[in-house]
Amino acid sequence: MDYTIIIADDHPLFRTALKSSVGHALQEPLICEAGSITELQALLEKNSSPDLILLDLHMPGAHGLSGLIFLRGQYPDVPVVVVSASDDLQIIQKIKNHGANGFIPKSTPLEDLKTAILNVLDGENFWPDNFQPAESYETSDIEARLATLTPQQFRVLGMISEGLLNKQIAYDLDVSEATIKAHVTAIFKKLGVRSRTQAVIAVKELEIEMPSQDSQNQENQS
């Protein structure tokens, strides 16, 4: 079977390493790369049903869990596995809560990575051995609202979060300023906010606080 895999990570060297690992796990897969949420959206507009997305949470255009929430809202049938440098169990729980099909630490050995990819492609989920998931979870209001944004609205919201003005966003997206104003109005309505500042604050609620190196060392010593 010919698989289409999207690797979404803003570090070119890691994308290259992950591409090599995927190539070892599968026979001649079609591998597409994205270095930002905007690039990921462009790939999905061309092919809305890849077999698997390997997603890094920390990319330009995303705030913490927002990229994952967007994918679950707009492409619910596409398997998404988060690949992250952090293996903090609380973060993994949040990732599971938001509909990911698995989690792979970036330090995972090649053979384990191959197993994880094959398991998810076979319709299973993959979580680290030391992860014991909690089953109960209630989606917050902002999470539910964010999932309703269209791809273009999510793209505009990301640019608003970066501090860009409507005129700058219109230029970057090659559309009229009136079109951006219409998107902004729709975004405010869907998020239940009245200003750009409130929209940014709402999105930042989804940020993930990565554990410090000191706290990780303390946990390892305990």
Protein Blocks (a to p, Z undefined) as FASTA:
>chain_A
ZZddddddfbfklmmmmmmmmmmmpghiacdddfbfklmmmmmmmmmcbfbdcddfbdgh
iahjlmmmmmmmmmmmbccddddfbfcfklmmmmmmnopabdcdfklcfklmmmmmmmmm
nopacddfklccdfbdcddfklmmmmmpcfklmmmmmmmmnopafklmmmmnopafklmm
mmmmmmmmmnopabfklmmmmmmmmpccdddfklmmmmmmZZ
